[in-house]
Amino acid sequence: MITCEALPRESGEPSGPHVIQPGLRRSAKQSEALANELARSRCLTTASDLALDEARQLASNADIHGRIALSCDQKDRALAKIVNTSAPVGAWSRFLDGRLRIPVIGSPLFLVSNPALVIAQCTAGIVGSFPALNARPASQLDEWLHEIREALAAHDARHPDRPAAPLAVNQIVHRSNGRLEQDLQICERHKVPIVITSLGARPELNQAVHDWGGVTLHDIINQTFARKAIEKGADGLIAVAAGAGGHAGSISPFALMAEIREWFDGPVALSGAIATGRGVRAAELMGADVAYIGSAFIATQEANAGQRYKQMIVDSAADDIVNSDVFTGVHGNYLAPSIVAAGMDPAKLGDVEAVKMDFGAGRDEARDKKAWRDIWGSGQGIGSVKEIVPAAELVERLAREYAEACGAAPRLGLRVGDAFATGRAA
Ligand SMILES: Cc1cc2nc3c(=O)[nH]c(=O)nc-3n(C[C@H](O)[C@H](O)[C@H](O)COP(=O)(O)O)c2cc1C
């Protein structure tokens, strides 16, 4: 008999550890009840606690809190799925249920995301987010979270029929970010429901977020980082594919998503050049739960970006995006016209001395200014951005296009499949 570690419970729930017996043959009903109990009581099991059979039995009967399914053959991985899809994924579904107009997260944008944008995103029905480091000095983070929570609560009181989508805060988990611990404590005080982690996966951070009832999504650019993130306790992944704004990946979204779904059934957001409702639908068809959209929100009235930056997003398209690592030390996508305006030739960036990534006090403000304030980040999807609009209007467009895409028949029509299925192909 083994004892599961009991994590903090919802108020009113009985306390004390839960006891389960490994290897015990359970009926489907008993197994479902146990899976329910594990999820409800937020029990975690360790890899050695359950036999694969038991894991399979639990998983196959536990499609209660979202997506618990088993498709892998390794004991540890099977268990990792259960650990990662019990309580936290239940929380993820609960946060989003009835609160999303379309399956979209407005992604965190360094310098650009601010409370006004986040409030506009959440009240329009998509998850709004911002990097904690945008609040400067650090004490401002508490004020921002107060402001956002109050605005969302006021919205909910006015519109109980369409409550605001949840908020997410992005933490840069890079060793140079000296604010991380303090920022996390502030997020804990506000019980931030979703924490997005970038540039480093840490088990203790995931645990801290779970302890206050939140979920973590970690952004990754390949399978190695993806597996590491889940092993270290992240609840879900943000697949950053080729063409994304900021520190983009280089893998096609088709390949990235297909490979992730071979081993992971938890929450996945897909990012990279998505700026239309059809793109959001395509992300779903590729296996993502939500689309993760950044650059399109730079050209909104609420965004903290200069008019020239916003207009450049409107005026530019994929051909104007340059991929380089010279500005921050990591490969990212940038607007070529902003590189020209800063006095550099986008075709000769090889001559520019590369900088080292730094999110702390050692940050070179002069270089930093160049990298983010003068050299403007953007993904390849901005050809679809035709005007600067309020964020709610952008969400409205995405929702309209998404509905159309959901109802659209395949472009070739159904006769192709029909003919083959019935052997009537000419
Ligand atoms: C200007 C800019 C700043 C960004 N800053 C951050 C950041 O601070 N943290 C982060 O996790 N991602 C950041 N990103 C990446 C986005 O969150 C997201 O992955 C990306 O924008 C999605 O691709 P898209 O721009 O093509 O929609 C940034 C992207 C851009 C364009």
The ligand as an SDF file (V2000), in Angstrom:
LIG
                    3D

 31 33  0  0  0  0  0  0  0  0999 V2000
    7.9260   42.1170  -29.6430 C   0  0  0  0  0  0  0  0  0  0  0  0
    7.8350   40.7600  -29.0550 C   0  0  0  0  0  0  0  0  0  0  0  0
    8.1880   40.5610  -27.7210 C   0  0  0  0  0  0  0  0  0  0  0  0
    8.0880   39.2940  -27.1410 C   0  0  0  0  0  0  0  0  0  0  0  0
    8.3990   39.1390  -25.8330 N   0  0  0  0  0  0  0  0  0  0  0  0
    8.2140   37.9430  -25.2220 C   0  0  0  0  0  0  0  0  0  0  0  0
    8.4440   37.7830  -23.8180 C   0  0  0  0  0  0  0  0  0  0  0  0
    8.8200   38.7080  -23.1080 O   0  0  0  0  0  0  0  0  0  0  0  0
    8.2360   36.5620  -23.2900 N   0  0  0  0  0  0  0  0  0  0  0  0
    7.8150   35.5020  -24.0430 C   0  0  0  0  0  0  0  0  0  0  0  0
    7.6250   34.4050  -23.4930 O   0  0  0  0  0  0  0  0  0  0  0  0
    7.5870   35.6230  -25.3630 N   0  0  0  0  0  0  0  0  0  0  0  0
    7.7670   36.8240  -25.9580 C   0  0  0  0  0  0  0  0  0  0  0  0
    7.5140   36.9500  -27.3010 N   0  0  0  0  0  0  0  0  0  0  0  0
    7.0220   35.7880  -28.0470 C   0  0  0  0  0  0  0  0  0  0  0  0
    5.4940   35.7540  -28.0360 C   0  0  0  0  0  0  0  0  0  0  0  0
    4.9880   35.5980  -26.7470 O   0  0  0  0  0  0  0  0  0  0  0  0
    4.9230   34.6650  -28.9600 C   0  0  0  0  0  0  0  0  0  0  0  0
    5.5900   33.4620  -28.7840 O   0  0  0  0  0  0  0  0  0  0  0  0
    4.9990   35.0730  -30.4090 C   0  0  0  0  0  0  0  0  0  0  0  0
    4.7180   36.4270  -30.5540 O   0  0  0  0  0  0  0  0  0  0  0  0
    4.0270   34.2690  -31.2460 C   0  0  0  0  0  0  0  0  0  0  0  0
    4.2490   34.4510  -32.6060 O   0  0  0  0  0  0  0  0  0  0  0  0
    3.5220   35.6080  -33.4790 P   0  0  0  0  0  0  0  0  0  0  0  0
    4.1540   36.8830  -33.0480 O   0  0  0  0  0  0  0  0  0  0  0  0
    3.8640   35.2440  -34.8680 O   0  0  0  0  0  0  0  0  0  0  0  0
    2.0730   35.5690  -33.1770 O   0  0  0  0  0  0  0  0  0  0  0  0
    7.6330   38.1960  -27.9130 C   0  0  0  0  0  0  0  0  0  0  0  0
    7.2760   38.4060  -29.2560 C   0  0  0  0  0  0  0  0  0  0  0  0
    7.3590   39.6570  -29.8220 C   0  0  0  0  0  0  0  0  0  0  0  0
    6.9400   39.8700  -31.2400 C   0  0  0  0  0  0  0  0  0  0  0  0
  1  2  1  0
  2  3  1  0
  2 30  2  0
  3  4  2  0
  4  5  1  0
  4 28  1  0
  5  6  2  0
  6  7  1  0
  6 13  1  0
  7  8  2  0
  7  9  1  0
  9 10  1  0
 10 11  2  0
 10 12  1  0
 12 13  2  0
 13 14  1  0
 14 15  1  0
 14 28  1  0
 15 16  1  0
 16 17  1  0
 16 18  1  0
 18 19  1  0
 18 20  1  0
 20 21  1  0
 20 22  1  0
 22 23  1  0
 23 24  1  0
 24 25  2  0
 24 26  1  0
 24 27  1  0
 28 29  2  0
 29 30  1  0
 30 31  1  0
M  END
$$$$
